[in-house]
Amino acid sequence: MYQPPLTDEELQAIRQRCEDATAEPLATIGMSKGRVAVFFTKGRKAILLAKYYGPNKVADAKFASRARIDVLRLVAEVERLRAESEQFLSAAE
């Protein structure tokens, strides 16, 4: 399925949503055989953020707990590649 390129504004909005999200590490902790949970952890405190059920519960919880960090890295890579591409195109002119 075709996706048009992200505009600079869309990329900045994605970055802003990530930066606004919880910056502290999230811990994925199994609760029982049937579910896995993601907690916000700070010191000895743990606040439940989400529970996951079903056959992909561990993978879903790991994905959610790393999403902020992963998306920020992807945004930075897109920005780096765009800058590199602009330099290349400018040099070719």
PDB file of N, CA, C and O in Angstrom, chain B, residues numbered from 101:
ATOM      1  N   MET B 101       0.840  -1.178   0.000  1.00  0.00           N
ATOM      2  CA  MET B 101       0.000   0.000   0.000  1.00  0.00           C
ATOM      3  C   MET B 101       0.889   1.246   0.000  1.00  0.00           C
ATOM      4  O   MET B 101       1.805   1.361   0.814  1.00  0.00           O
ATOM      5  N   TYR B 102       0.619   2.152  -0.893  1.00  0.00           N
ATOM      6  CA  TYR B 102       1.409   3.373  -1.019  1.00  0.00           C
ATOM      7  C   TYR B 102       1.156   4.302   0.158  1.00  0.00           C
ATOM      8  O   TYR B 102       0.012   4.542   0.543  1.00  0.00           O
ATOM      9  N   GLN B 103       2.221   4.811   0.713  1.00  0.00           N
ATOM     10  CA  GLN B 103       2.154   5.830   1.761  1.00  0.00           C
ATOM     11  C   GLN B 103       2.928   7.043   1.256  1.00  0.00           C
ATOM     12  O   GLN B 103       4.102   6.921   0.908  1.00  0.00           O
ATOM     13  N   PRO B 104       2.293   8.206   1.210  1.00  0.00           N
ATOM     14  CA  PRO B 104       3.046   9.381   0.787  1.00  0.00           C
ATOM     15  C   PRO B 104       4.137   9.702   1.808  1.00  0.00           C
ATOM     16  O   PRO B 104       4.009   9.353   2.981  1.00  0.00           O
ATOM     17  N   PRO B 105       5.199  10.359   1.372  1.00  0.00           N
ATOM     18  CA  PRO B 105       6.274  10.703   2.303  1.00  0.00           C
ATOM     19  C   PRO B 105       5.750  11.563   3.455  1.00  0.00           C
ATOM     20  O   PRO B 105       4.819  12.351   3.290  1.00  0.00           O
ATOM     21  N   LEU B 106       6.367  11.394   4.618  1.00  0.00           N
ATOM     22  CA  LEU B 106       6.018  12.232   5.757  1.00  0.00           C
ATOM     23  C   LEU B 106       6.455  13.663   5.498  1.00  0.00           C
ATOM     24  O   LEU B 106       7.548  13.909   4.988  1.00  0.00           O
ATOM     25  N   THR B 107       5.596  14.598   5.852  1.00  0.00           N
ATOM     26  CA  THR B 107       6.000  15.999   5.766  1.00  0.00           C
ATOM     27  C   THR B 107       6.873  16.310   6.983  1.00  0.00           C
ATOM     28  O   THR B 107       6.888  15.561   7.960  1.00  0.00           O
ATOM     29  N   ASP B 108       7.589  17.412   6.906  1.00  0.00           N
ATOM     30  CA  ASP B 108       8.399  17.828   8.056  1.00  0.00           C
ATOM     31  C   ASP B 108       7.515  18.052   9.285  1.00  0.00           C
ATOM     32  O   ASP B 108       7.914  17.754  10.411  1.00  0.00           O
ATOM     33  N   GLU B 109       6.320  18.577   9.056  1.00  0.00           N
ATOM     34  CA  GLU B 109       5.388  18.835  10.162  1.00  0.00           C
ATOM     35  C   GLU B 109       4.929  17.526  10.807  1.00  0.00           C
ATOM     36  O   GLU B 109       4.834  17.439  12.031  1.00  0.00           O
ATOM     37  N   GLU B 110       4.644  16.514   9.993  1.00  0.00           N
ATOM     38  CA  GLU B 110       4.234  15.213  10.536  1.00  0.00           C
ATOM     39  C   GLU B 110       5.372  14.575  11.335  1.00  0.00           C
ATOM     40  O   GLU B 110       5.147  14.010  12.406  1.00  0.00           O
ATOM     41  N   LEU B 111       6.574  14.669  10.814  1.00  0.00           N
ATOM     42  CA  LEU B 111       7.732  14.104  11.502  1.00  0.00           C
ATOM     43  C   LEU B 111       7.957  14.819  12.837  1.00  0.00           C
ATOM     44  O   LEU B 111       8.255  14.180  13.846  1.00  0.00           O
ATOM     45  N   GLN B 112       7.814  16.134  12.837  1.00  0.00           N
ATOM     46  CA  GLN B 112       7.965  16.897  14.075  1.00  0.00           C
ATOM     47  C   GLN B 112       6.862  16.540  15.071  1.00  0.00           C
ATOM     48  O   GLN B 112       7.120  16.467  16.272  1.00  0.00           O
ATOM     49  N   ALA B 113       5.642  16.319  14.593  1.00  0.00           N
ATOM     50  CA  ALA B 113       4.537  15.939  15.478  1.00  0.00           C
ATOM     51  C   ALA B 113       4.791  14.570  16.121  1.00  0.00           C
ATOM     52  O   ALA B 113       4.479  14.362  17.293  1.00  0.00           O
ATOM     53  N   ILE B 114       5.356  13.643  15.349  1.00  0.00           N
ATOM     54  CA  ILE B 114       5.710  12.325  15.886  1.00  0.00           C
ATOM     55  C   ILE B 114       6.775  12.487  16.968  1.00  0.00           C
ATOM     56  O   ILE B 114       6.670  11.905  18.047  1.00  0.00           O
ATOM     57  N   ARG B 115       7.797  13.279  16.668  1.00  0.00           N
ATOM     58  CA  ARG B 115       8.864  13.531  17.649  1.00  0.00           C
ATOM     59  C   ARG B 115       8.275  14.148  18.921  1.00  0.00           C
ATOM     60  O   ARG B 115       8.633  13.745  20.028  1.00  0.00           O
ATOM     61  N   GLN B 116       7.384  15.113  18.769  1.00  0.00           N
ATOM     62  CA  GLN B 116       6.806  15.788  19.932  1.00  0.00           C
ATOM     63  C   GLN B 116       5.990  14.827  20.790  1.00  0.00           C
ATOM     64  O   GLN B 116       6.064  14.880  22.018  1.00  0.00           O
ATOM     65  N   ARG B 117       5.209  13.947  20.154  1.00  0.00           N
ATOM     66  CA  ARG B 117       4.437  12.962  20.922  1.00  0.00           C
ATOM     67  C   ARG B 117       5.364  12.058  21.728  1.00  0.00           C
ATOM     68  O   ARG B 117       5.068  11.723  22.875  1.00  0.00           O
ATOM     69  N   CYS B 118       6.478  11.669  21.130  1.00  0.00           N
ATOM     70  CA  CYS B 118       7.453  10.833  21.852  1.00  0.00           C
ATOM     71  C   CYS B 118       8.072  11.593  23.014  1.00  0.00           C
ATOM     72  O   CYS B 118       8.188  11.066  24.121  1.00  0.00           O
ATOM     73  N   GLU B 119       8.465  12.820  22.758  1.00  0.00           N
ATOM     74  CA  GLU B 119       9.102  13.602  23.809  1.00  0.00           C
ATOM     75  C   GLU B 119       8.134  13.915  24.946  1.00  0.00           C
ATOM     76  O   GLU B 119       8.553  14.058  26.094  1.00  0.00           O
ATOM     77  N   ASP B 120       6.844  14.021  24.634  1.00  0.00           N
ATOM     78  CA  ASP B 120       5.837  14.287  25.665  1.00  0.00           C
ATOM     79  C   ASP B 120       5.507  13.041  26.487  1.00  0.00           C
ATOM     80  O   ASP B 120       4.975  13.153  27.591  1.00  0.00           O
ATOM     81  N   ALA B 121       5.815  11.867  25.961  1.00  0.00           N
ATOM     82  CA  ALA B 121       5.503  10.605  26.649  1.00  0.00           C
ATOM     83  C   ALA B 121       6.477  10.386  27.812  1.00  0.00           C
ATOM     84  O   ALA B 121       7.500  11.064  27.915  1.00  0.00           O
ATOM     85  N   THR B 122       6.153   9.459  28.657  1.00  0.00           N
ATOM     86  CA  THR B 122       6.973   9.138  29.818  1.00  0.00           C
ATOM     87  C   THR B 122       8.401   8.825  29.398  1.00  0.00           C
ATOM     88  O   THR B 122       8.641   7.940  28.576  1.00  0.00           O
ATOM     89  N   ALA B 123       9.335   9.555  29.968  1.00  0.00           N
ATOM     90  CA  ALA B 123      10.739   9.367  29.604  1.00  0.00           C
ATOM     91  C   ALA B 123      11.408   8.280  30.428  1.00  0.00           C
ATOM     92  O   ALA B 123      12.423   7.722  30.011  1.00  0.00           O
ATOM     93  N   GLU B 124      10.856   7.978  31.581  1.00  0.00           N
ATOM     94  CA  GLU B 124      11.439   6.950  32.444  1.00  0.00           C
ATOM     95  C   GLU B 124      11.332   5.586  31.771  1.00  0.00           C
ATOM     96  O   GLU B 124      10.443   5.368  30.948  1.00  0.00           O
ATOM     97  N   PRO B 125      12.221   4.679  32.111  1.00  0.00           N
ATOM     98  CA  PRO B 125      12.119   3.338  31.534  1.00  0.00           C
ATOM     99  C   PRO B 125      10.830   2.646  31.963  1.00  0.00           C
ATOM    100  O   PRO B 125      10.370   2.802  33.094  1.00  0.00           O
ATOM    101  N   LEU B 126      10.271   1.896  31.059  1.00  0.00           N
ATOM    102  CA  LEU B 126       9.108   1.075  31.368  1.00  0.00           C
ATOM    103  C   LEU B 126       9.585  -0.356  31.536  1.00  0.00           C
ATOM    104  O   LEU B 126      10.445  -0.817  30.785  1.00  0.00           O
ATOM    105  N   ALA B 127       9.046  -1.046  32.494  1.00  0.00           N
ATOM    106  CA  ALA B 127       9.458  -2.428  32.746  1.00  0.00           C
ATOM    107  C   ALA B 127       8.338  -3.366  32.338  1.00  0.00           C
ATOM    108  O   ALA B 127       7.187  -3.156  32.723  1.00  0.00           O
ATOM    109  N   THR B 128       8.647  -4.382  31.577  1.00  0.00           N
ATOM    110  CA  THR B 128       7.684  -5.410  31.226  1.00  0.00           C
ATOM    111  C   THR B 128       7.773  -6.502  32.285  1.00  0.00           C
ATOM    112  O   THR B 128       8.834  -7.086  32.504  1.00  0.00           O
ATOM    113  N   ILE B 129       6.658  -6.767  32.931  1.00  0.00           N
ATOM    114  CA  ILE B 129       6.661  -7.734  34.020  1.00  0.00           C
ATOM    115  C   ILE B 129       5.516  -8.727  33.814  1.00  0.00           C
ATOM    116  O   ILE B 129       4.367  -8.319  33.645  1.00  0.00           O
ATOM    117  N   GLY B 130       5.820 -10.015  33.827  1.00  0.00           N
ATOM    118  CA  GLY B 130       4.772 -11.024  33.715  1.00  0.00           C
ATOM    119  C   GLY B 130       3.976 -11.096  35.005  1.00  0.00           C
ATOM    120  O   GLY B 130       4.547 -11.064  36.096  1.00  0.00           O
ATOM    121  N   MET B 131       2.652 -11.193  34.883  1.00  0.00           N
ATOM    122  CA  MET B 131       1.815 -11.225  36.066  1.00  0.00           C
ATOM    123  C   MET B 131       1.271 -12.616  36.366  1.00  0.00           C
ATOM    124  O   MET B 131       1.145 -13.009  37.526  1.00  0.00           O
ATOM    125  N   SER B 132       0.953 -13.348  35.320  1.00  0.00           N
ATOM    126  CA  SER B 132       0.440 -14.708  35.483  1.00  0.00           C
ATOM    127  C   SER B 132       0.546 -15.405  34.141  1.00  0.00           C
ATOM    128  O   SER B 132       1.035 -14.824  33.172  1.00  0.00           O
ATOM    129  N   LYS B 133       0.091 -16.647  34.079  1.00  0.00           N
ATOM    130  CA  LYS B 133       0.165 -17.393  32.818  1.00  0.00           C
ATOM    131  C   LYS B 133      -0.624 -16.720  31.706  1.00  0.00           C
ATOM    132  O   LYS B 133      -0.228 -16.773  30.542  1.00  0.00           O
ATOM    133  N   GLY B 134      -1.736 -16.088  32.058  1.00  0.00           N
ATOM    134  CA  GLY B 134      -2.623 -15.565  31.028  1.00  0.00           C
ATOM    135  C   GLY B 134      -2.399 -14.137  30.623  1.00  0.00           C
ATOM    136  O   GLY B 134      -3.008 -13.686  29.653  1.00  0.00           O
ATOM    137  N   ARG B 135      -1.548 -13.389  31.321  1.00  0.00           N
ATOM    138  CA  ARG B 135      -1.385 -11.980  30.974  1.00  0.00           C
ATOM    139  C   ARG B 135       0.016 -11.477  31.319  1.00  0.00           C
ATOM    140  O   ARG B 135       0.729 -12.051  32.142  1.00  0.00           O
ATOM    141  N   VAL B 136       0.371 -10.389  30.658  1.00  0.00           N
ATOM    142  CA  VAL B 136       1.641  -9.699  30.889  1.00  0.00           C
ATOM    143  C   VAL B 136       1.297  -8.222  31.036  1.00  0.00           C
ATOM    144  O   VAL B 136       0.380  -7.733  30.377  1.00  0.00           O
ATOM    145  N   ALA B 137       2.012  -7.517  31.881  1.00  0.00           N
ATOM    146  CA  ALA B 137       1.723  -6.104  32.097  1.00  0.00           C
ATOM    147  C   ALA B 137       2.952  -5.247  31.853  1.00  0.00           C
ATOM    148  O   ALA B 137       4.086  -5.714  31.954  1.00  0.00           O
ATOM    149  N   VAL B 138       2.702  -3.977  31.527  1.00  0.00           N
ATOM    150  CA  VAL B 138       3.763  -2.989  31.395  1.00  0.00           C
ATOM    151  C   VAL B 138       3.568  -1.991  32.526  1.00  0.00           C
ATOM    152  O   VAL B 138       2.480  -1.448  32.718  1.00  0.00           O
ATOM    153  N   PHE B 139       4.647  -1.759  33.273  1.00  0.00           N
ATOM    154  CA  PHE B 139       4.616  -0.841  34.396  1.00  0.00           C
ATOM    155  C   PHE B 139       5.581   0.314  34.165  1.00  0.00           C
ATOM    156  O   PHE B 139       6.631   0.148  33.546  1.00  0.00           O
ATOM    157  N   PHE B 140       5.210   1.485  34.671  1.00  0.00           N
ATOM    158  CA  PHE B 140       6.134   2.609  34.803  1.00  0.00           C
ATOM    159  C   PHE B 140       6.817   2.395  36.140  1.00  0.00           C
ATOM    160  O   PHE B 140       6.146   2.244  37.161  1.00  0.00           O
ATOM    161  N   THR B 141       8.132   2.380  36.150  1.00  0.00           N
ATOM    162  CA  THR B 141       8.853   2.119  37.388  1.00  0.00           C
ATOM    163  C   THR B 141       9.747   3.300  37.742  1.00  0.00           C
ATOM    164  O   THR B 141      10.440   3.859  36.892  1.00  0.00           O
ATOM    165  N   LYS B 142       9.710   3.659  39.011  1.00  0.00           N
ATOM    166  CA  LYS B 142      10.581   4.716  39.520  1.00  0.00           C
ATOM    167  C   LYS B 142      10.926   4.355  40.950  1.00  0.00           C
ATOM    168  O   LYS B 142      10.079   4.380  41.843  1.00  0.00           O
ATOM    169  N   GLY B 143      12.182   4.021  41.142  1.00  0.00           N
ATOM    170  CA  GLY B 143      12.586   3.567  42.470  1.00  0.00           C
ATOM    171  C   GLY B 143      11.856   2.286  42.816  1.00  0.00           C
ATOM    172  O   GLY B 143      11.887   1.314  42.061  1.00  0.00           O
ATOM    173  N   ARG B 144      11.205   2.292  43.954  1.00  0.00           N
ATOM    174  CA  ARG B 144      10.448   1.111  44.384  1.00  0.00           C
ATOM    175  C   ARG B 144       8.999   1.155  43.943  1.00  0.00           C
ATOM    176  O   ARG B 144       8.262   0.194  44.166  1.00  0.00           O
ATOM    177  N   LYS B 145       8.572   2.241  43.324  1.00  0.00           N
ATOM    178  CA  LYS B 145       7.185   2.392  42.898  1.00  0.00           C
ATOM    179  C   LYS B 145       6.993   1.820  41.498  1.00  0.00           C
ATOM    180  O   LYS B 145       7.856   1.948  40.630  1.00  0.00           O
ATOM    181  N   ALA B 146       5.857   1.195  41.305  1.00  0.00           N
ATOM    182  CA  ALA B 146       5.486   0.672  39.985  1.00  0.00           C
ATOM    183  C   ALA B 146       4.019   0.994  39.739  1.00  0.00           C
ATOM    184  O   ALA B 146       3.160   0.650  40.551  1.00  0.00           O
ATOM    185  N   ILE B 147       3.732   1.649  38.626  1.00  0.00           N
ATOM    186  CA  ILE B 147       2.370   2.019  38.270  1.00  0.00           C
ATOM    187  C   ILE B 147       1.976   1.243  37.017  1.00  0.00           C
ATOM    188  O   ILE B 147       2.662   1.317  35.997  1.00  0.00           O
ATOM    189  N   LEU B 148       0.891   0.513  37.089  1.00  0.00           N
ATOM    190  CA  LEU B 148       0.415  -0.276  35.957  1.00  0.00           C
ATOM    191  C   LEU B 148      -0.015   0.642  34.816  1.00  0.00           C
ATOM    192  O   LEU B 148      -0.825   1.548  35.014  1.00  0.00           O
ATOM    193  N   LEU B 149       0.526   0.407  33.625  1.00  0.00           N
ATOM    194  CA  LEU B 149       0.145   1.180  32.443  1.00  0.00           C
ATOM    195  C   LEU B 149      -0.769   0.396  31.511  1.00  0.00           C
ATOM    196  O   LEU B 149      -1.708   0.955  30.944  1.00  0.00           O
ATOM    197  N   ALA B 150      -0.500  -0.892  31.351  1.00  0.00           N
ATOM    198  CA  ALA B 150      -1.292  -1.694  30.415  1.00  0.00           C
ATOM    199  C   ALA B 150      -1.160  -3.169  30.736  1.00  0.00           C
ATOM    200  O   ALA B 150      -0.153  -3.617  31.284  1.00  0.00           O
ATOM    201  N   LYS B 151      -2.202  -3.919  30.383  1.00  0.00           N
ATOM    202  CA  LYS B 151      -2.167  -5.384  30.493  1.00  0.00           C
ATOM    203  C   LYS B 151      -2.354  -5.951  29.094  1.00  0.00           C
ATOM    204  O   LYS B 151      -3.120  -5.417  28.292  1.00  0.00           O
ATOM    205  N   TYR B 152      -1.649  -7.036  28.810  1.00  0.00           N
ATOM    206  CA  TYR B 152      -1.730  -7.687  27.509  1.00  0.00           C
ATOM    207  C   TYR B 152      -2.127  -9.144  27.686  1.00  0.00           C
ATOM    208  O   TYR B 152      -1.641  -9.831  28.585  1.00  0.00           O
ATOM    209  N   TYR B 153      -3.015  -9.604  26.816  1.00  0.00           N
ATOM    210  CA  TYR B 153      -3.504 -10.974  26.839  1.00  0.00           C
ATOM    211  C   TYR B 153      -3.302 -11.586  25.455  1.00  0.00           C
ATOM    212  O   TYR B 153      -3.025 -10.873  24.490  1.00  0.00           O
ATOM    213  N   GLY B 154      -3.437 -12.874  25.363  1.00  0.00           N
ATOM    214  CA  GLY B 154      -3.411 -13.541  24.067  1.00  0.00           C
ATOM    215  C   GLY B 154      -2.053 -14.116  23.723  1.00  0.00           C
ATOM    216  O   GLY B 154      -1.106 -14.020  24.504  1.00  0.00           O
ATOM    217  N   PRO B 155      -1.966 -14.720  22.532  1.00  0.00           N
ATOM    218  CA  PRO B 155      -0.750 -15.453  22.161  1.00  0.00           C
ATOM    219  C   PRO B 155       0.483 -14.570  21.979  1.00  0.00           C
ATOM    220  O   PRO B 155       1.606 -15.062  22.092  1.00  0.00           O
ATOM    221  N   ASN B 156       0.298 -13.276  21.701  1.00  0.00           N
ATOM    222  CA  ASN B 156       1.439 -12.381  21.474  1.00  0.00           C
ATOM    223  C   ASN B 156       1.669 -11.429  22.639  1.00  0.00           C
ATOM    224  O   ASN B 156       2.292 -10.381  22.470  1.00  0.00           O
ATOM    225  N   LYS B 157       1.175 -11.783  23.813  1.00  0.00           N
ATOM    226  CA  LYS B 157       1.202 -10.856  24.946  1.00  0.00           C
ATOM    227  C   LYS B 157       2.610 -10.405  25.325  1.00  0.00           C
ATOM    228  O   LYS B 157       2.808  -9.230  25.634  1.00  0.00           O
ATOM    229  N   VAL B 158       3.578 -11.296  25.310  1.00  0.00           N
ATOM    230  CA  VAL B 158       4.944 -10.913  25.684  1.00  0.00           C
ATOM    231  C   VAL B 158       5.532  -9.980  24.629  1.00  0.00           C
ATOM    232  O   VAL B 158       6.120  -8.954  24.971  1.00  0.00           O
ATOM    233  N   ALA B 159       5.381 -10.322  23.368  1.00  0.00           N
ATOM    234  CA  ALA B 159       5.888  -9.471  22.290  1.00  0.00           C
ATOM    235  C   ALA B 159       5.198  -8.109  22.299  1.00  0.00           C
ATOM    236  O   ALA B 159       5.851  -7.087  22.088  1.00  0.00           O
ATOM    237  N   ASP B 160       3.884  -8.084  22.541  1.00  0.00           N
ATOM    238  CA  ASP B 160       3.152  -6.814  22.603  1.00  0.00           C
ATOM    239  C   ASP B 160       3.650  -5.939  23.745  1.00  0.00           C
ATOM    240  O   ASP B 160       3.833  -4.735  23.570  1.00  0.00           O
ATOM    241  N   ALA B 161       3.868  -6.530  24.900  1.00  0.00           N
ATOM    242  CA  ALA B 161       4.339  -5.780  26.068  1.00  0.00           C
ATOM    243  C   ALA B 161       5.758  -5.246  25.830  1.00  0.00           C
ATOM    244  O   ALA B 161       6.059  -4.106  26.184  1.00  0.00           O
ATOM    245  N   LYS B 162       6.621  -6.061  25.236  1.00  0.00           N
ATOM    246  CA  LYS B 162       7.983  -5.600  24.930  1.00  0.00           C
ATOM    247  C   LYS B 162       7.949  -4.452  23.926  1.00  0.00           C
ATOM    248  O   LYS B 162       8.684  -3.474  24.067  1.00  0.00           O
ATOM    249  N   PHE B 163       7.090  -4.576  22.910  1.00  0.00           N
ATOM    250  CA  PHE B 163       6.953  -3.519  21.909  1.00  0.00           C
ATOM    251  C   PHE B 163       6.520  -2.216  22.580  1.00  0.00           C
ATOM    252  O   PHE B 163       7.118  -1.165  22.346  1.00  0.00           O
ATOM    253  N   ALA B 164       5.488  -2.284  23.408  1.00  0.00           N
ATOM    254  CA  ALA B 164       4.971  -1.085  24.071  1.00  0.00           C
ATOM    255  C   ALA B 164       6.004  -0.461  24.994  1.00  0.00           C
ATOM    256  O   ALA B 164       6.110   0.763  25.072  1.00  0.00           O
ATOM    257  N   SER B 165       6.760  -1.288  25.688  1.00  0.00           N
ATOM    258  CA  SER B 165       7.724  -0.754  26.642  1.00  0.00           C
ATOM    259  C   SER B 165       8.916  -0.081  25.961  1.00  0.00           C
ATOM    260  O   SER B 165       9.592   0.736  26.586  1.00  0.00           O
ATOM    261  N   ARG B 166       9.189  -0.403  24.702  1.00  0.00           N
ATOM    262  CA  ARG B 166      10.316   0.171  23.967  1.00  0.00           C
ATOM    263  C   ARG B 166       9.909   1.194  22.903  1.00  0.00           C
ATOM    264  O   ARG B 166      10.770   1.814  22.279  1.00  0.00           O
ATOM    265  N   ALA B 167       8.609   1.373  22.694  1.00  0.00           N
ATOM    266  CA  ALA B 167       8.137   2.181  21.565  1.00  0.00           C
ATOM    267  C   ALA B 167       8.697   3.598  21.575  1.00  0.00           C
ATOM    268  O   ALA B 167       9.143   4.079  20.533  1.00  0.00           O
ATOM    269  N   ARG B 168       8.689   4.276  22.708  1.00  0.00           N
ATOM    270  CA  ARG B 168       9.152   5.660  22.758  1.00  0.00           C
ATOM    271  C   ARG B 168      10.606   5.762  22.300  1.00  0.00           C
ATOM    272  O   ARG B 168      10.941   6.607  21.470  1.00  0.00           O
ATOM    273  N   ILE B 169      11.449   4.918  22.830  1.00  0.00           N
ATOM    274  CA  ILE B 169      12.872   4.938  22.491  1.00  0.00           C
ATOM    275  C   ILE B 169      13.074   4.587  21.018  1.00  0.00           C
ATOM    276  O   ILE B 169      13.839   5.246  20.314  1.00  0.00           O
ATOM    277  N   ASP B 170      12.382   3.542  20.559  1.00  0.00           N
ATOM    278  CA  ASP B 170      12.539   3.103  19.169  1.00  0.00           C
ATOM    279  C   ASP B 170      12.063   4.158  18.182  1.00  0.00           C
ATOM    280  O   ASP B 170      12.725   4.409  17.175  1.00  0.00           O
ATOM    281  N   VAL B 171      10.920   4.779  18.462  1.00  0.00           N
ATOM    282  CA  VAL B 171      10.382   5.779  17.535  1.00  0.00           C
ATOM    283  C   VAL B 171      11.285   7.007  17.494  1.00  0.00           C
ATOM    284  O   VAL B 171      11.522   7.556  16.418  1.00  0.00           O
ATOM    285  N   LEU B 172      11.790   7.446  18.636  1.00  0.00           N
ATOM    286  CA  LEU B 172      12.716   8.581  18.634  1.00  0.00           C
ATOM    287  C   LEU B 172      13.958   8.284  17.798  1.00  0.00           C
ATOM    288  O   LEU B 172      14.434   9.156  17.071  1.00  0.00           O
ATOM    289  N   ARG B 173      14.483   7.072  17.893  1.00  0.00           N
ATOM    290  CA  ARG B 173      15.643   6.698  17.083  1.00  0.00           C
ATOM    291  C   ARG B 173      15.300   6.684  15.596  1.00  0.00           C
ATOM    292  O   ARG B 173      16.102   7.116  14.768  1.00  0.00           O
ATOM    293  N   LEU B 174      14.107   6.188  15.259  1.00  0.00           N
ATOM    294  CA  LEU B 174      13.690   6.168  13.852  1.00  0.00           C
ATOM    295  C   LEU B 174      13.510   7.579  13.302  1.00  0.00           C
ATOM    296  O   LEU B 174      13.908   7.861  12.172  1.00  0.00           O
ATOM    297  N   VAL B 175      12.914   8.462  14.093  1.00  0.00           N
ATOM    298  CA  VAL B 175      12.750   9.853  13.661  1.00  0.00           C
ATOM    299  C   VAL B 175      14.118  10.491  13.422  1.00  0.00           C
ATOM    300  O   VAL B 175      14.313  11.179  12.421  1.00  0.00           O
ATOM    301  N   ALA B 176      15.054  10.269  14.325  1.00  0.00           N
ATOM    302  CA  ALA B 176      16.403  10.815  14.158  1.00  0.00           C
ATOM    303  C   ALA B 176      17.063  10.265  12.892  1.00  0.00           C
ATOM    304  O   ALA B 176      17.760  10.994  12.185  1.00  0.00           O
ATOM    305  N   GLU B 177      16.845   8.995  12.610  1.00  0.00           N
ATOM    306  CA  GLU B 177      17.432   8.394  11.399  1.00  0.00           C
ATOM    307  C   GLU B 177      16.796   8.982  10.141  1.00  0.00           C
ATOM    308  O   GLU B 177      17.502   9.245   9.167  1.00  0.00           O
ATOM    309  N   VAL B 178      15.494   9.191  10.140  1.00  0.00           N
ATOM    310  CA  VAL B 178      14.832   9.811   8.986  1.00  0.00           C
ATOM    311  C   VAL B 178      15.384  11.218   8.771  1.00  0.00           C
ATOM    312  O   VAL B 178      15.671  11.612   7.641  1.00  0.00           O
ATOM    313  N   GLU B 179      15.531  11.969   9.859  1.00  0.00           N
ATOM    314  CA  GLU B 179      16.077  13.324   9.739  1.00  0.00           C
ATOM    315  C   GLU B 179      17.514  13.294   9.213  1.00  0.00           C
ATOM    316  O   GLU B 179      17.882  14.122   8.379  1.00  0.00           O
ATOM    317  N   ARG B 180      18.318  12.358   9.686  1.00  0.00           N
ATOM    318  CA  ARG B 180      19.700  12.235   9.212  1.00  0.00           C
ATOM    319  C   ARG B 180      19.741  11.905   7.724  1.00  0.00           C
ATOM    320  O   ARG B 180      20.513  12.495   6.968  1.00  0.00           O
ATOM    321  N   LEU B 181      18.904  10.958   7.314  1.00  0.00           N
ATOM    322  CA  LEU B 181      18.879  10.564   5.904  1.00  0.00           C
ATOM    323  C   LEU B 181      18.378  11.692   5.008  1.00  0.00           C
ATOM    324  O   LEU B 181      18.872  11.872   3.895  1.00  0.00           O
ATOM    325  N   ARG B 182      17.404  12.444   5.489  1.00  0.00           N
ATOM    326  CA  ARG B 182      16.916  13.587   4.713  1.00  0.00           C
ATOM    327  C   ARG B 182      18.020  14.625   4.536  1.00  0.00           C
ATOM    328  O   ARG B 182      18.210  15.151   3.439  1.00  0.00           O
ATOM    329  N   ALA B 183      18.742  14.918   5.606  1.00  0.00           N
ATOM    330  CA  ALA B 183      19.830  15.897   5.528  1.00  0.00           C
ATOM    331  C   ALA B 183      20.918  15.410   4.569  1.00  0.00           C
ATOM    332  O   ALA B 183      21.441  16.180   3.765  1.00  0.00           O
ATOM    333  N   GLU B 184      21.247  14.135   4.665  1.00  0.00           N
ATOM    334  CA  GLU B 184      22.259  13.546   3.777  1.00  0.00           C
ATOM    335  C   GLU B 184      21.796  13.610   2.325  1.00  0.00           C
ATOM    336  O   GLU B 184      22.585  13.914   1.430  1.00  0.00           O
ATOM    337  N   SER B 185      20.529  13.326   2.096  1.00  0.00           N
ATOM    338  CA  SER B 185      19.973  13.364   0.746  1.00  0.00           C
ATOM    339  C   SER B 185      20.001  14.780   0.185  1.00  0.00           C
ATOM    340  O   SER B 185      20.324  14.982  -0.986  1.00  0.00           O
ATOM    341  N   GLU B 186      19.659  15.766   1.028  1.00  0.00           N
ATOM    342  CA  GLU B 186      19.691  17.165   0.585  1.00  0.00           C
ATOM    343  C   GLU B 186      21.116  17.590   0.225  1.00  0.00           C
ATOM    344  O   GLU B 186      21.317  18.294  -0.764  1.00  0.00           O
ATOM    345  N   GLN B 187      22.092  17.177   1.008  1.00  0.00           N
ATOM    346  CA  GLN B 187      23.488  17.499   0.715  1.00  0.00           C
ATOM    347  C   GLN B 187      23.919  16.866  -0.611  1.00  0.00           C
ATOM    348  O   GLN B 187      24.601  17.491  -1.424  1.00  0.00           O
ATOM    349  N   PHE B 188      23.508  15.627  -0.805  1.00  0.00           N
ATOM    350  CA  PHE B 188      23.858  14.927  -2.034  1.00  0.00           C
ATOM    351  C   PHE B 188      23.244  15.622  -3.248  1.00  0.00           C
ATOM    352  O   PHE B 188      23.908  15.822  -4.265  1.00  0.00           O
ATOM    353  N   LEU B 189      21.972  15.987  -3.128  1.00  0.00           N
ATOM    354  CA  LEU B 189      21.279  16.648  -4.249  1.00  0.00           C
ATOM    355  C   LEU B 189      21.878  18.019  -4.520  1.00  0.00           C
ATOM    356  O   LEU B 189      22.005  18.419  -5.678  1.00  0.00           O
ATOM    357  N   SER B 190      22.248  18.745  -3.469  1.00  0.00           N
ATOM    358  CA  SER B 190      22.864  20.068  -3.641  1.00  0.00           C
ATOM    359  C   SER B 190      24.219  19.954  -4.334  1.00  0.00           C
ATOM    360  O   SER B 190      24.559  20.782  -5.179  1.00  0.00           O
ATOM    361  N   ALA B 191      24.982  18.939  -3.981  1.00  0.00           N
ATOM    362  CA  ALA B 191      26.295  18.735  -4.586  1.00  0.00           C
ATOM    363  C   ALA B 191      26.172  18.332  -6.052  1.00  0.00           C
ATOM    364  O   ALA B 191      27.063  18.614  -6.854  1.00  0.00           O
ATOM    365  N   ALA B 192      25.076  17.677  -6.397  1.00  0.00           N
ATOM    366  CA  ALA B 192      24.887  17.213  -7.781  1.00  0.00           C
ATOM    367  C   ALA B 192      24.466  18.336  -8.701  1.00  0.00           C
ATOM    368  O   ALA B 192      24.580  18.210  -9.921  1.00  0.00           O
ATOM    369  N   GLU B 193      23.985  19.429  -8.146  1.00  0.00           N
ATOM    370  CA  GLU B 193      23.510  20.542  -8.995  1.00  0.00           C
ATOM    371  C   GLU B 193      24.594  21.380  -9.528  1.00  0.00           C
ATOM    372  O   GLU B 193      24.333  22.341 -10.251  1.00  0.00           O
TER     373      GLU B 193
END
